[in-house]
Amino acid sequence: MLVHPQFDPVALQVGPLSIHWYGISYLAAFALFYVLARRRLKHPQFAGVQAPAPWSSRDVEDMLFWGVLGVIVGGRLGYCLFYKPAYYLAHPLQILAVWEGGMSFHGGLLGVLIAMALWSHRRQRPWFQVMDLVAPCVPLGLAFGRIGNFINGELWGRVASPDLPWAMVFPQSGSLVPRHPSELYEVLLEGVLLFVLLWLYARGPRRTGQVSGAFLLGYGVLRFVVEFFREPDAHLGLLALGLSMGQWLSVPMIVAGLLIWAWGSRQPR
């Protein structure tokens, strides 16, 4: 069996300043978004847009700034509200301790949706057009976030068969039983696989809303599947119908993705 390498979560220490791998993974995700979004502007869906103005690199820079705020604020508040509301109500200052980990993708998604709604309103651009640009650029950034989780040795998987070649022992889990390295599953499925499928799909002349709907649907389904291999949060366990919190939060994503894609398929090109 493999054993988790027990990485030092601090990548660099300069006096009292600690630079964590988790923070570096977020910076890498934001940088990758910038590169991909600029390439996305060359796709047919955006290259010919003239109203209210042609898309430019400056738009990508502005969206990235707003998106970073949405990810950090929404991701942190989502984790506090969805997973540990009682603890953070009792210790409100701990909400600010982002460097200790504890970010929710579903909360981050809501934060980005709100941030992009505000940005699109300020720029008078259709919201779904903005989200169609953003959606294919997100999955690889999510992969970097999951790599950060793996380095931290958190969000490990459920108990696996010792015969599984890639079963891994996570000593920080408090036991030496083999587990699924679910963080790496998420890197491959919600990150790499979703990116490849969505990028190829988005390169064609799609209707408004179809790419956004495909992202929600794809992520929701893949996250729902991965949750069967991921250890539920100890303080929550499995909820109704034997599903985890991550699975229940993915259900509305799947439904919304289907509805948005169906709506988009009726829109003019």
CORPENOR-V626891 format. One record per residue. N is the residue number from 1. SS is DSSP state (a for helix, b for strand, c for the rest). PHI is phi in whole degrees, 0 to 359 (999 if undefined). Layout:
n=<N,N>
ss=<SS,SS>
phi=<PHI,PHI>
This chain:
n=<1,2,3,4,5,6,7,8,9,10,11,12,13,14,15,16,17,18,19,20,21,22,23,24,25,26,27,28,29,30,31,32,33,34,35,36,37,38,39,40,41,42,43,44,45,46,47,48,49,50,51,52,53,54,55,56,57,58,59,60,61,62,63,64,65,66,67,68,69,70,71,72,73,74,75,76,77,78,79,80,81,82,83,84,85,86,87,88,89,90,91,92,93,94,95,96,97,98,99,100,101,102,103,104,105,106,107,108,109,110,111,112,113,114,115,116,117,118,119,120,121,122,123,124,125,126,127,128,129,130,131,132,133,134,135,136,137,138,139,140,141,142,143,144,145,146,147,148,149,150,151,152,153,154,155,156,157,158,159,160,161,162,163,164,165,166,167,168,169,170,171,172,173,174,175,176,177,178,179,180,181,182,183,184,185,186,187,188,189,190,191,192,193,194,195,196,197,198,199,200,201,202,203,204,205,206,207,208,209,210,211,212,213,214,215,216,217,218,219,220,221,222,223,224,225,226,227,228,229,230,231,232,233,234,235,236,237,238,239,240,241,242,243,244,245,246,247,248,249,250,251,252,253,254,255,256,257,258,259,260,261,262,263,264,265,266,267,268,269>
ss=<c,b,b,c,c,c,c,c,c,b,b,b,b,b,c,c,b,b,b,b,a,a,a,a,a,a,a,a,a,a,a,a,a,a,a,a,a,a,a,a,c,c,c,a,a,a,a,c,c,c,c,c,c,c,c,c,a,a,a,a,a,a,a,a,a,a,a,a,a,a,a,a,a,a,a,a,a,a,a,a,a,a,c,c,a,a,a,a,a,a,c,a,a,a,a,a,c,a,a,a,c,c,c,c,a,a,a,a,a,a,a,a,a,a,a,a,a,a,a,a,a,a,a,c,c,c,a,a,a,a,a,a,a,a,a,c,c,c,a,a,a,a,a,a,a,a,a,a,a,a,a,a,c,c,c,c,b,c,b,c,c,c,c,c,c,c,c,b,b,c,a,a,a,c,c,c,c,b,b,c,c,a,a,a,a,a,a,a,a,a,a,a,a,a,a,a,a,a,a,a,a,a,c,c,c,c,c,c,c,a,a,a,a,a,a,a,a,a,a,a,a,a,a,a,a,a,c,c,c,b,c,c,c,c,c,c,c,c,c,a,a,a,c,c,a,a,a,a,a,a,a,a,a,a,a,a,a,a,a,a,a,a,a,a,c,c,c,c,c>
phi=<999,278,236,303,295,58,298,285,296,268,281,209,243,239,60,280,271,247,255,269,302,299,292,296,297,291,297,296,297,292,296,293,302,299,296,291,295,293,290,297,297,273,289,306,297,235,298,260,289,241,243,287,195,299,287,217,297,297,298,297,298,294,298,297,299,294,295,301,299,296,296,291,292,293,297,289,296,297,297,296,277,279,250,220,297,295,297,284,292,280,230,299,293,292,301,281,279,296,295,275,90,100,231,254,298,297,292,298,297,299,297,293,301,292,298,289,295,294,295,295,294,295,264,57,251,301,299,292,296,297,292,295,289,287,308,291,272,272,304,294,295,297,300,296,298,289,297,299,299,294,299,289,69,237,58,291,270,283,299,242,292,299,281,291,303,256,300,227,270,250,304,292,283,91,214,248,278,290,226,286,283,296,299,288,300,291,302,284,273,288,263,291,298,298,298,300,296,287,295,296,294,284,290,281,283,272,278,303,96,292,291,299,297,296,296,300,296,297,295,302,293,294,294,301,292,298,299,292,252,258,293,296,303,301,279,249,65,272,259,305,63,72,258,276,299,300,289,293,287,279,302,297,295,297,298,297,298,297,295,293,296,295,297,296,294,262,274,293,294>
